[in-house]
Amino acid sequence: MVVRDAERIRAVEEAIAGLKAELLTVGVLLPSVRVDPVSAAGESPYPLVDLGCVNLDTAMRLTAVLHEVRR
């Protein structure tokens, strides 16, 4: 199946929106999550999601959420 450029970008943008929404429900905000521009320009079926940088508080919140889910 050939995926057109617009479909590739729309799919990754929808994934990012869903990820942000789910993380916000548990109090985690990834402020710089975005479509990776290098992979978006390439030939791969879907671009990568760049989760970006986070501050210490966000890293600690994400760690706590993951720890809780694992329990």
PQR file with spaces between the fields and no chain letter, atoms N, CA, C, O and H, PARSE charges and radii, in Angstrom:
ATOM       1  N    MET     1       0.838   -1.180    0.000 -0.4000 1.5000
ATOM       2  CA   MET     1       0.000    0.000    0.000 -0.0000 2.0000
ATOM       3  C    MET     1       0.882    1.242    0.000  0.5500 1.7000
ATOM       4  O    MET     1       1.772    1.377    0.839 -0.5500 1.4000
ATOM       5  N    VAL     2       0.640    2.122   -0.917 -0.4000 1.5000
ATOM       6  CA   VAL     2       1.378    3.375   -0.996 -0.0000 2.0000
ATOM       7  C    VAL     2       0.623    4.421   -0.173  0.5500 1.7000
ATOM       8  O    VAL     2      -0.578    4.624   -0.347 -0.5500 1.4000
ATOM       9  H    VAL     2      -0.083    2.011   -1.599  0.4000 1.0000
ATOM      10  N    VAL     3       1.351    5.072    0.718 -0.4000 1.5000
ATOM      11  CA   VAL     3       0.753    6.107    1.559 -0.0000 2.0000
ATOM      12  C    VAL     3       1.212    7.464    1.032  0.5500 1.7000
ATOM      13  O    VAL     3       2.411    7.728    0.937 -0.5500 1.4000
ATOM      14  H    VAL     3       2.327    4.907    0.860  0.4000 1.0000
ATOM      15  N    ARG     4       0.264    8.310    0.694 -0.4000 1.5000
ATOM      16  CA   ARG     4       0.600    9.635    0.175 -0.0000 2.0000
ATOM      17  C    ARG     4       1.127   10.532    1.280  0.5500 1.7000
ATOM      18  O    ARG     4       0.862   10.310    2.461 -0.5500 1.4000
ATOM      19  H    ARG     4      -0.710    8.095    0.771  0.4000 1.0000
ATOM      20  N    ASP     5       1.878   11.549    0.876 -0.4000 1.5000
ATOM      21  CA   ASP     5       2.494   12.468    1.832 -0.0000 2.0000
ATOM      22  C    ASP     5       1.494   13.056    2.814  0.5500 1.7000
ATOM      23  O    ASP     5       1.748   13.064    4.019 -0.5500 1.4000
ATOM      24  H    ASP     5       2.094   11.728   -0.084  0.4000 1.0000
ATOM      25  N    ALA     6       0.374   13.541    2.327 -0.4000 1.5000
ATOM      26  CA   ALA     6      -0.618   14.154    3.210 -0.0000 2.0000
ATOM      27  C    ALA     6      -1.149   13.138    4.220  0.5500 1.7000
ATOM      28  O    ALA     6      -1.382   13.482    5.378 -0.5500 1.4000
ATOM      29  H    ALA     6       0.168   13.534    1.348  0.4000 1.0000
ATOM      30  N    GLU     7      -1.339   11.907    3.796 -0.4000 1.5000
ATOM      31  CA   GLU     7      -1.817   10.859    4.701 -0.0000 2.0000
ATOM      32  C    GLU     7      -0.769   10.534    5.766  0.5500 1.7000
ATOM      33  O    GLU     7      -1.102   10.312    6.930 -0.5500 1.4000
ATOM      34  H    GLU     7      -1.150   11.627    2.855  0.4000 1.0000
ATOM      35  N    ARG     8       0.494   10.508    5.356 -0.4000 1.5000
ATOM      36  CA   ARG     8       1.577   10.232    6.304 -0.0000 2.0000
ATOM      37  C    ARG     8       1.613   11.298    7.397  0.5500 1.7000
ATOM      38  O    ARG     8       1.686   10.986    8.585 -0.5500 1.4000
ATOM      39  H    ARG     8       0.765   10.689    4.410  0.4000 1.0000
ATOM      40  N    ILE     9       1.563   12.550    6.975 -0.4000 1.5000
ATOM      41  CA   ILE     9       1.638   13.643    7.943 -0.0000 2.0000
ATOM      42  C    ILE     9       0.391   13.666    8.819  0.5500 1.7000
ATOM      43  O    ILE     9       0.488   13.869   10.030 -0.5500 1.4000
ATOM      44  H    ILE     9       1.504   12.803    6.010  0.4000 1.0000
ATOM      45  N    ARG    10      -0.777   13.459    8.220 -0.4000 1.5000
ATOM      46  CA   ARG    10      -2.013   13.449    9.008 -0.0000 2.0000
ATOM      47  C    ARG    10      -1.982   12.325   10.045  0.5500 1.7000
ATOM      48  O    ARG    10      -2.398   12.529   11.186 -0.5500 1.4000
ATOM      49  H    ARG    10      -0.856   13.294    7.236  0.4000 1.0000
ATOM      50  N    ALA    11      -1.498   11.153    9.666 -0.4000 1.5000
ATOM      51  CA   ALA    11      -1.442   10.024   10.594 -0.0000 2.0000
ATOM      52  C    ALA    11      -0.534   10.320   11.781  0.5500 1.7000
ATOM      53  O    ALA    11      -0.890   10.026   12.922 -0.5500 1.4000
ATOM      54  H    ALA    11      -1.161   10.988    8.739  0.4000 1.0000
ATOM      55  N    VAL    12       0.630   10.896   11.524 -0.4000 1.5000
ATOM      56  CA   VAL    12       1.539   11.179   12.635 -0.0000 2.0000
ATOM      57  C    VAL    12       1.020   12.337   13.484  0.5500 1.7000
ATOM      58  O    VAL    12       1.204   12.331   14.701 -0.5500 1.4000
ATOM      59  H    VAL    12       0.920   11.135   10.597  0.4000 1.0000
ATOM      60  N    GLU    13       0.381   13.324   12.873 -0.4000 1.5000
ATOM      61  CA   GLU    13      -0.206   14.424   13.654 -0.0000 2.0000
ATOM      62  C    GLU    13      -1.343   13.927   14.540  0.5500 1.7000
ATOM      63  O    GLU    13      -1.494   14.394   15.669 -0.5500 1.4000
ATOM      64  H    GLU    13       0.231   13.329   11.884  0.4000 1.0000
ATOM      65  N    GLU    14      -2.139   12.991   14.045 -0.4000 1.5000
ATOM      66  CA   GLU    14      -3.208   12.401   14.865 -0.0000 2.0000
ATOM      67  C    GLU    14      -2.619   11.597   16.015  0.5500 1.7000
ATOM      68  O    GLU    14      -3.143   11.627   17.128 -0.5500 1.4000
ATOM      69  H    GLU    14      -2.017   12.612   13.128  0.4000 1.0000
ATOM      70  N    ALA    15      -1.540   10.884   15.752 -0.4000 1.5000
ATOM      71  CA   ALA    15      -0.880   10.119   16.818 -0.0000 2.0000
ATOM      72  C    ALA    15      -0.339   11.053   17.896  0.5500 1.7000
ATOM      73  O    ALA    15      -0.459   10.767   19.088 -0.5500 1.4000
ATOM      74  H    ALA    15      -1.114   10.859   14.847  0.4000 1.0000
ATOM      75  N    ILE    16       0.251   12.157   17.480 -0.4000 1.5000
ATOM      76  CA   ILE    16       0.776   13.134   18.439 -0.0000 2.0000
ATOM      77  C    ILE    16      -0.353   13.739   19.268  0.5500 1.7000
ATOM      78  O    ILE    16      -0.224   13.874   20.485 -0.5500 1.4000
ATOM      79  H    ILE    16       0.348   12.389   16.512  0.4000 1.0000
ATOM      80  N    ALA    17      -1.444   14.101   18.625 -0.4000 1.5000
ATOM      81  CA   ALA    17      -2.587   14.679   19.344 -0.0000 2.0000
ATOM      82  C    ALA    17      -3.133   13.686   20.365  0.5500 1.7000
ATOM      83  O    ALA    17      -3.448   14.063   21.494 -0.5500 1.4000
ATOM      84  H    ALA    17      -1.549   13.991   17.636  0.4000 1.0000
ATOM      85  N    GLY    18      -3.246   12.421   19.972 -0.4000 1.5000
ATOM      86  CA   GLY    18      -3.727   11.397   20.898 -0.0000 2.0000
ATOM      87  C    GLY    18      -2.784   11.186   22.064  0.5500 1.7000
ATOM      88  O    GLY    18      -3.221   11.050   23.207 -0.5500 1.4000
ATOM      89  H    GLY    18      -2.990   12.114   19.055  0.4000 1.0000
ATOM      90  N    LEU    19      -1.486   11.159   21.778 -0.4000 1.5000
ATOM      91  CA   LEU    19      -0.487   10.996   22.837 -0.0000 2.0000
ATOM      92  C    LEU    19      -0.555   12.153   23.822  0.5500 1.7000
ATOM      93  O    LEU    19      -0.564   11.941   25.034 -0.5500 1.4000
ATOM      94  H    LEU    19      -1.131   11.270   20.850  0.4000 1.0000
ATOM      95  N    LYS    20      -0.602   13.380   23.302 -0.4000 1.5000
ATOM      96  CA   LYS    20      -0.687   14.545   24.180 -0.0000 2.0000
ATOM      97  C    LYS    20      -1.943   14.497   25.051  0.5500 1.7000
ATOM      98  O    LYS    20      -1.887   14.762   26.252 -0.5500 1.4000
ATOM      99  H    LYS    20      -0.594   13.553   22.317  0.4000 1.0000
ATOM     100  N    ALA    21      -3.061   14.160   24.440 -0.4000 1.5000
ATOM     101  CA   ALA    21      -4.325   14.112   25.180 -0.0000 2.0000
ATOM     102  C    ALA    21      -4.276   13.071   26.291  0.5500 1.7000
ATOM     103  O    ALA    21      -4.686   13.344   27.420 -0.5500 1.4000
ATOM     104  H    ALA    21      -3.107   13.945   23.464  0.4000 1.0000
ATOM     105  N    GLU    22      -3.781   11.890   25.978 -0.4000 1.5000
ATOM     106  CA   GLU    22      -3.712   10.835   26.999 -0.0000 2.0000
ATOM     107  C    GLU    22      -2.756   11.204   28.120  0.5500 1.7000
ATOM     108  O    GLU    22      -3.059   10.977   29.292 -0.5500 1.4000
ATOM     109  H    GLU    22      -3.448   11.668   25.062  0.4000 1.0000
ATOM     110  N    LEU    23      -1.612   11.766   27.778 -0.4000 1.5000
ATOM     111  CA   LEU    23      -0.663   12.159   28.820 -0.0000 2.0000
ATOM     112  C    LEU    23      -1.233   13.261   29.700  0.5500 1.7000
ATOM     113  O    LEU    23      -1.003   13.268   30.910 -0.5500 1.4000
ATOM     114  H    LEU    23      -1.366   11.950   26.826  0.4000 1.0000
ATOM     115  N    LEU    24      -1.976   14.194   29.107 -0.4000 1.5000
ATOM     116  CA   LEU    24      -2.569   15.268   29.908 -0.0000 2.0000
ATOM     117  C    LEU    24      -3.570   14.732   30.927  0.5500 1.7000
ATOM     118  O    LEU    24      -3.734   15.316   31.998 -0.5500 1.4000
ATOM     119  H    LEU    24      -2.163   14.189   28.125  0.4000 1.0000
ATOM     120  N    THR    25      -4.240   13.625   30.604 -0.4000 1.5000
ATOM     121  CA   THR    25      -5.208   13.073   31.562 -0.0000 2.0000
ATOM     122  C    THR    25      -4.534   12.564   32.829  0.5500 1.7000
ATOM     123  O    THR    25      -5.188   12.408   33.860 -0.5500 1.4000
ATOM     124  H    THR    25      -4.107   13.151   29.734  0.4000 1.0000
ATOM     125  N    VAL    26      -3.230   12.303   32.758 -0.4000 1.5000
ATOM     126  CA   VAL    26      -2.501   11.854   33.945 -0.0000 2.0000
ATOM     127  C    VAL    26      -1.512   12.920   34.420  0.5500 1.7000
ATOM     128  O    VAL    26      -0.614   12.637   35.213 -0.5500 1.4000
ATOM     129  H    VAL    26      -2.699   12.429   31.920  0.4000 1.0000
ATOM     130  N    GLY    27      -1.690   14.145   33.927 -0.4000 1.5000
ATOM     131  CA   GLY    27      -0.899   15.268   34.425 -0.0000 2.0000
ATOM     132  C    GLY    27       0.478   15.431   33.817  0.5500 1.7000
ATOM     133  O    GLY    27       1.341   16.067   34.423 -0.5500 1.4000
ATOM     134  H    GLY    27      -2.420   14.375   33.284  0.4000 1.0000
ATOM     135  N    VAL    28       0.711   14.875   32.635 -0.4000 1.5000
ATOM     136  CA   VAL    28       2.021   14.996   31.994 -0.0000 2.0000
ATOM     137  C    VAL    28       1.871   15.786   30.701  0.5500 1.7000
ATOM     138  O    VAL    28       1.032   15.461   29.862 -0.5500 1.4000
ATOM     139  H    VAL    28       0.010   14.359   32.142  0.4000 1.0000
ATOM     140  N    LEU    29       2.688   16.825   30.544 -0.4000 1.5000
ATOM     141  CA   LEU    29       2.697   17.635   29.337 -0.0000 2.0000
ATOM     142  C    LEU    29       4.078   17.551   28.707  0.5500 1.7000
ATOM     143  O    LEU    29       5.077   17.909   29.331 -0.5500 1.4000
ATOM     144  H    LEU    29       3.370   17.089   31.226  0.4000 1.0000
ATOM     145  N    LEU    30       4.129   17.072   27.462 -0.4000 1.5000
ATOM     146  CA   LEU    30       5.378   17.083   26.703 -0.0000 2.0000
ATOM     147  C    LEU    30       5.335   18.325   25.814  0.5500 1.7000
ATOM     148  O    LEU    30       4.683   18.309   24.770 -0.5500 1.4000
ATOM     149  H    LEU    30       3.318   16.781   26.955  0.4000 1.0000
ATOM     150  N    PRO    31       6.017   19.395   26.209 -0.5600 1.5000
ATOM     151  CA   PRO    31       5.858   20.670   25.532  0.2800 2.0000
ATOM     152  C    PRO    31       6.441   20.744   24.123  0.5500 1.7000
ATOM     153  O    PRO    31       6.006   21.572   23.322 -0.5500 1.4000
ATOM     154  N    SER    32       7.400   19.908   23.813 -0.4000 1.5000
ATOM     155  CA   SER    32       8.037   20.054   22.508 -0.0000 2.0000
ATOM     156  C    SER    32       7.865   18.828   21.613  0.5500 1.7000
ATOM     157  O    SER    32       8.667   18.610   20.705 -0.5500 1.4000
ATOM     158  H    SER    32       7.753   19.235   24.464  0.4000 1.0000
ATOM     159  N    VAL    33       6.830   18.027   21.860 -0.4000 1.5000
ATOM     160  CA   VAL    33       6.567   16.883   20.991 -0.0000 2.0000
ATOM     161  C    VAL    33       6.172   17.396   19.607  0.5500 1.7000
ATOM     162  O    VAL    33       5.412   18.357   19.487 -0.5500 1.4000
ATOM     163  H    VAL    33       6.179   18.204   22.598  0.4000 1.0000
ATOM     164  N    ARG    34       6.701   16.738   18.550 -0.4000 1.5000
ATOM     165  CA   ARG    34       6.459   17.215   17.193 -0.0000 2.0000
ATOM     166  C    ARG    34       6.762   16.116   16.188  0.5500 1.7000
ATOM     167  O    ARG    34       7.302   15.065   16.534 -0.5500 1.4000
ATOM     168  H    ARG    34       7.319   15.958   18.648  0.4000 1.0000
ATOM     169  N    VAL    35       6.409   16.377   14.953 -0.4000 1.5000
ATOM     170  CA   VAL    35       6.782   15.499   13.854 -0.0000 2.0000
ATOM     171  C    VAL    35       8.272   15.713   13.595  0.5500 1.7000
ATOM     172  O    VAL    35       8.723   16.852   13.479 -0.5500 1.4000
ATOM     173  H    VAL    35       5.970   17.231   14.672  0.4000 1.0000
ATOM     174  N    ASP    36       9.033   14.631   13.503 -0.4000 1.5000
ATOM     175  CA   ASP    36      10.450   14.735   13.188 -0.0000 2.0000
ATOM     176  C    ASP    36      10.593   15.164   11.733  0.5500 1.7000
ATOM     177  O    ASP    36      10.199   14.423   10.833 -0.5500 1.4000
ATOM     178  H    ASP    36       8.666   13.706   13.597  0.4000 1.0000
ATOM     179  N    PRO    37      11.156   16.356   11.486 -0.5600 1.5000
ATOM     180  CA   PRO    37      11.194   16.868   10.116  0.2800 2.0000
ATOM     181  C    PRO    37      12.054   16.045    9.161  0.5500 1.7000
ATOM     182  O    PRO    37      11.742   15.969    7.972 -0.5500 1.4000
ATOM     183  N    VAL    38      13.115   15.435    9.646 -0.4000 1.5000
ATOM     184  CA   VAL    38      13.991   14.644    8.780 -0.0000 2.0000
ATOM     185  C    VAL    38      13.265   13.403    8.271  0.5500 1.7000
ATOM     186  O    VAL    38      13.298   13.103    7.077 -0.5500 1.4000
ATOM     187  H    VAL    38      13.369   15.497   10.612  0.4000 1.0000
ATOM     188  N    SER    39      12.610   12.684    9.179 -0.4000 1.5000
ATOM     189  CA   SER    39      11.906   11.471    8.747 -0.0000 2.0000
ATOM     190  C    SER    39      10.659   11.808    7.930  0.5500 1.7000
ATOM     191  O    SER    39      10.244   11.021    7.079 -0.5500 1.4000
ATOM     192  H    SER    39      12.583   12.927   10.149  0.4000 1.0000
ATOM     193  N    ALA    40      10.064   12.966    8.182 -0.4000 1.5000
ATOM     194  CA   ALA    40       8.887   13.380    7.406 -0.0000 2.0000
ATOM     195  C    ALA    40       9.259   13.660    5.951  0.5500 1.7000
ATOM     196  O    ALA    40       8.433   13.505    5.051 -0.5500 1.4000
ATOM     197  H    ALA    40      10.401   13.606    8.873  0.4000 1.0000
ATOM     198  N    ALA    41      10.495   14.070    5.729 -0.4000 1.5000
ATOM     199  CA   ALA    41      10.946   14.370    4.375 -0.0000 2.0000
ATOM     200  C    ALA    41      11.446   13.128    3.645  0.5500 1.7000
ATOM     201  O    ALA    41      11.669   13.158    2.434 -0.5500 1.4000
ATOM     202  H    ALA    41      11.166   14.196    6.460  0.4000 1.0000
ATOM     203  N    GLY    42      11.620   12.032    4.391 -0.4000 1.5000
ATOM     204  CA   GLY    42      12.175   10.818    3.799 -0.0000 2.0000
ATOM     205  C    GLY    42      11.138    9.931    3.146  0.5500 1.7000
ATOM     206  O    GLY    42      10.000   10.340    2.916 -0.5500 1.4000
ATOM     207  H    GLY    42      11.439   12.008    5.374  0.4000 1.0000
ATOM     208  N    GLU    43      11.547    8.717    2.851 -0.4000 1.5000
ATOM     209  CA   GLU    43      10.714    7.756    2.138 -0.0000 2.0000
ATOM     210  C    GLU    43      10.019    6.745    3.050  0.5500 1.7000
ATOM     211  O    GLU    43       9.250    5.914    2.565 -0.5500 1.4000
ATOM     212  H    GLU    43      12.472    8.385    3.037  0.4000 1.0000
ATOM     213  N    SER    44      10.270    6.797    4.354 -0.4000 1.5000
ATOM     214  CA   SER    44       9.649    5.812    5.245 -0.0000 2.0000
ATOM     215  C    SER    44       8.129    5.989    5.222  0.5500 1.7000
ATOM     216  O    SER    44       7.634    7.092    4.994 -0.5500 1.4000
ATOM     217  H    SER    44      10.894    7.472    4.748  0.4000 1.0000
ATOM     218  N    PRO    45       7.387    4.896    5.459 -0.5600 1.5000
ATOM     219  CA   PRO    45       5.924    4.990    5.391  0.2800 2.0000
ATOM     220  C    PRO    45       5.332    6.035    6.341  0.5500 1.7000
ATOM     221  O    PRO    45       4.380    6.731    5.988 -0.5500 1.4000
ATOM     222  N    TYR    46       5.886    6.138    7.521 -0.4000 1.5000
ATOM     223  CA   TYR    46       5.378    7.111    8.489 -0.0000 2.0000
ATOM     224  C    TYR    46       6.540    7.838    9.154  0.5500 1.7000
ATOM     225  O    TYR    46       7.536    7.208    9.511 -0.5500 1.4000
ATOM     226  H    TYR    46       6.659    5.573    7.808  0.4000 1.0000
ATOM     227  N    PRO    47       6.429    9.148    9.326 -0.5600 1.5000
ATOM     228  CA   PRO    47       7.474    9.914   10.003  0.2800 2.0000
ATOM     229  C    PRO    47       7.569    9.520   11.475  0.5500 1.7000
ATOM     230  O    PRO    47       6.633    8.964   12.049 -0.5500 1.4000
ATOM     231  N    LEU    48       8.704    9.816   12.061 -0.4000 1.5000
ATOM     232  CA   LEU    48       8.900    9.574   13.482 -0.0000 2.0000
ATOM     233  C    LEU    48       8.277   10.693   14.302  0.5500 1.7000
ATOM     234  O    LEU    48       8.086   11.808   13.816 -0.5500 1.4000
ATOM     235  H    LEU    48       9.465   10.267   11.594  0.4000 1.0000
ATOM     236  N    VAL    49       7.963   10.376   15.552 -0.4000 1.5000
ATOM     237  CA   VAL    49       7.479   11.367   16.505 -0.0000 2.0000
ATOM     238  C    VAL    49       8.654   11.737   17.404  0.5500 1.7000
ATOM     239  O    VAL    49       9.229   10.879   18.073 -0.5500 1.4000
ATOM     240  H    VAL    49       8.118    9.471   15.946  0.4000 1.0000
ATOM     241  N    ASP    50       8.999   13.004   17.413 -0.4000 1.5000
ATOM     242  CA   ASP    50      10.074   13.505   18.262 -0.0000 2.0000
ATOM     243  C    ASP    50       9.441   13.938   19.580  0.5500 1.7000
ATOM     244  O    ASP    50       8.665   14.893   19.612 -0.5500 1.4000
ATOM     245  H    ASP    50       8.531   13.701   16.870  0.4000 1.0000
ATOM     246  N    LEU    51       9.767   13.242   20.663 -0.4000 1.5000
ATOM     247  CA   LEU    51       9.163   13.557   21.954 -0.0000 2.0000
ATOM     248  C    LEU    51       9.785   14.785   22.604  0.5500 1.7000
ATOM     249  O    LEU    51       9.242   15.314   23.573 -0.5500 1.4000
ATOM     250  H    LEU    51      10.397   12.466   20.637  0.4000 1.0000
ATOM     251  N    GLY    52      10.910   15.240   22.085 -0.4000 1.5000
ATOM     252  CA   GLY    52      11.497   16.495   22.527 -0.0000 2.0000
ATOM     253  C    GLY    52      12.118   16.442   23.908  0.5500 1.7000
ATOM     254  O    GLY    52      12.324   15.374   24.484 -0.5500 1.4000
ATOM     255  H    GLY    52      11.352   14.810   21.297  0.4000 1.0000
ATOM     256  N    CYS    53      12.405   17.601   24.409 -0.4000 1.5000
ATOM     257  CA   CYS    53      13.023   17.765   25.724 -0.0000 2.0000
ATOM     258  C    CYS    53      11.960   18.091   26.762  0.5500 1.7000
ATOM     259  O    CYS    53      10.938   18.706   26.459 -0.5500 1.4000
ATOM     260  H    CYS    53      12.238   18.469   23.941  0.4000 1.0000
ATOM     261  N    VAL    54      12.223   17.666   27.992 -0.4000 1.5000
ATOM     262  CA   VAL    54      11.318   17.987   29.089 -0.0000 2.0000
ATOM     263  C    VAL    54      12.133   18.467   30.282  0.5500 1.7000
ATOM     264  O    VAL    54      13.316   18.151   30.409 -0.5500 1.4000
ATOM     265  H    VAL    54      13.053   17.167   28.238  0.4000 1.0000
ATOM     266  N    ASN    55      11.487   19.233   31.150 -0.4000 1.5000
ATOM     267  CA   ASN    55      12.168   19.679   32.361 -0.0000 2.0000
ATOM     268  C    ASN    55      12.113   18.576   33.421  0.5500 1.7000
ATOM     269  O    ASN    55      11.477   17.542   33.221 -0.5500 1.4000
ATOM     270  H    ASN    55      10.526   19.490   31.047  0.4000 1.0000
ATOM     271  N    LEU    56      12.772   18.805   34.525 -0.4000 1.5000
ATOM     272  CA   LEU    56      12.866   17.801   35.585 -0.0000 2.0000
ATOM     273  C    LEU    56      11.486   17.419   36.122  0.5500 1.7000
ATOM     274  O    LEU    56      11.220   16.238   36.349 -0.5500 1.4000
ATOM     275  H    LEU    56      13.288   19.646   34.688  0.4000 1.0000
ATOM     276  N    ASP    57      10.615   18.392   36.327 -0.4000 1.5000
ATOM     277  CA   ASP    57       9.286   18.110   36.848 -0.0000 2.0000
ATOM     278  C    ASP    57       8.510   17.173   35.917  0.5500 1.7000
ATOM     279  O    ASP    57       7.871   16.227   36.377 -0.5500 1.4000
ATOM     280  H    ASP    57      10.831   19.351   36.143  0.4000 1.0000
ATOM     281  N    THR    58       8.568   17.436   34.623 -0.4000 1.5000
ATOM     282  CA   THR    58       7.863   16.587   33.663 -0.0000 2.0000
ATOM     283  C    THR    58       8.451   15.186   33.640  0.5500 1.7000
ATOM     284  O    THR    58       7.712   14.204   33.579 -0.5500 1.4000
ATOM     285  H    THR    58       9.088   18.204   34.250  0.4000 1.0000
ATOM     286  N    ALA    59       9.763   15.085   33.688 -0.4000 1.5000
ATOM     287  CA   ALA    59      10.409   13.767   33.722 -0.0000 2.0000
ATOM     288  C    ALA    59       9.982   12.981   34.959  0.5500 1.7000
ATOM     289  O    ALA    59       9.746   11.776   34.876 -0.5500 1.4000
ATOM     290  H    ALA    59      10.364   15.883   33.738  0.4000 1.0000
ATOM     291  N    MET    60       9.881   13.650   36.094 -0.4000 1.5000
ATOM     292  CA   MET    60       9.470   12.988   37.336 -0.0000 2.0000
ATOM     293  C    MET    60       7.999   12.564   37.263  0.5500 1.7000
ATOM     294  O    MET    60       7.644   11.482   37.729 -0.5500 1.4000
ATOM     295  H    MET    60      10.073   14.629   36.161  0.4000 1.0000
ATOM     296  N    ARG    61       7.145   13.411   36.682 -0.4000 1.5000
ATOM     297  CA   ARG    61       5.728   13.056   36.536 -0.0000 2.0000
ATOM     298  C    ARG    61       5.562   11.851   35.620  0.5500 1.7000
ATOM     299  O    ARG    61       4.802   10.931   35.922 -0.5500 1.4000
ATOM     300  H    ARG    61       7.434   14.290   36.304  0.4000 1.0000
ATOM     301  N    LEU    62       6.269   11.862   34.514 -0.4000 1.5000
ATOM     302  CA   LEU    62       6.196   10.749   33.571 -0.0000 2.0000
ATOM     303  C    LEU    62       6.700    9.462   34.217  0.5500 1.7000
ATOM     304  O    LEU    62       6.100    8.403   34.033 -0.5500 1.4000
ATOM     305  H    LEU    62       6.887   12.610   34.269  0.4000 1.0000
ATOM     306  N    THR    63       7.772    9.542   34.955 -0.4000 1.5000
ATOM     307  CA   THR    63       8.296    8.382   35.676 -0.0000 2.0000
ATOM     308  C    THR    63       7.271    7.847   36.669  0.5500 1.7000
ATOM     309  O    THR    63       7.068    6.636   36.761 -0.5500 1.4000
ATOM     310  H    THR    63       8.259   10.403   35.104  0.4000 1.0000
ATOM     311  N    ALA    64       6.625    8.740   37.409 -0.4000 1.5000
ATOM     312  CA   ALA    64       5.629    8.324   38.396 -0.0000 2.0000
ATOM     313  C    ALA    64       4.433    7.648   37.718  0.5500 1.7000
ATOM     314  O    ALA    64       3.929    6.637   38.209 -0.5500 1.4000
ATOM     315  H    ALA    64       6.789    9.724   37.335  0.4000 1.0000
ATOM     316  N    VAL    65       3.985    8.199   36.607 -0.4000 1.5000
ATOM     317  CA   VAL    65       2.856    7.615   35.883 -0.0000 2.0000
ATOM     318  C    VAL    65       3.219    6.227   35.365  0.5500 1.7000
ATOM     319  O    VAL    65       2.442    5.284   35.512 -0.5500 1.4000
ATOM     320  H    VAL    65       4.394    9.020   36.208  0.4000 1.0000
ATOM     321  N    LEU    66       4.382    6.104   34.769 -0.4000 1.5000
ATOM     322  CA   LEU    66       4.809    4.798   34.253 -0.0000 2.0000
ATOM     323  C    LEU    66       4.977    3.781   35.372  0.5500 1.7000
ATOM     324  O    LEU    66       4.629    2.611   35.212 -0.5500 1.4000
ATOM     325  H    LEU    66       5.013    6.871   34.650  0.4000 1.0000
ATOM     326  N    HIS    67       5.508    4.226   36.499 -0.4000 1.5000
ATOM     327  CA   HIS    67       5.660    3.340   37.651 -0.0000 2.0000
ATOM     328  C    HIS    67       4.287    2.852   38.137  0.5500 1.7000
ATOM     329  O    HIS    67       4.105    1.672   38.437 -0.5500 1.4000
ATOM     330  H    HIS    67       5.790    5.176   36.629  0.4000 1.0000
ATOM     331  N    GLU    68       3.343    3.767   38.207 -0.4000 1.5000
ATOM     332  CA   GLU    68       1.989    3.417   38.669 -0.0000 2.0000
ATOM     333  C    GLU    68       1.314    2.426   37.710  0.5500 1.7000
ATOM     334  O    GLU    68       0.652    1.487   38.152 -0.5500 1.4000
ATOM     335  H    GLU    68       3.490    4.725   37.964  0.4000 1.0000
ATOM     336  N    VAL    69       1.479    2.632   36.431 -0.4000 1.5000
ATOM     337  CA   VAL    69       0.882    1.724   35.442 -0.0000 2.0000
ATOM     338  C    VAL    69       1.492    0.338   35.562  0.5500 1.7000
ATOM     339  O    VAL    69       0.792   -0.666   35.427 -0.5500 1.4000
ATOM     340  H    VAL    69       2.017    3.394   36.072  0.4000 1.0000
ATOM     341  N    ARG    70       2.771    0.281   35.810 -0.4000 1.5000
ATOM     342  CA   ARG    70       3.468   -1.000   35.912 -0.0000 2.0000
ATOM     343  C    ARG    70       3.003   -1.797   37.140  0.5500 1.7000
ATOM     344  O    ARG    70       3.043   -3.027   37.132 -0.5500 1.4000
ATOM     345  H    ARG    70       3.339    1.097   35.919  0.4000 1.0000
ATOM     346  N    ARG    71       2.573   -1.110   38.172 -0.4000 1.5000
ATOM     347  CA   ARG    71       2.127   -1.776   39.403 -0.0000 2.0000
ATOM     348  C    ARG    71       0.820   -2.434   39.111  0.5500 1.7000
ATOM     349  O    ARG    71       0.236   -3.064   39.993 -0.5500 1.4000
ATOM     350  H    ARG    71       2.541   -0.111   38.178  0.4000 1.0000
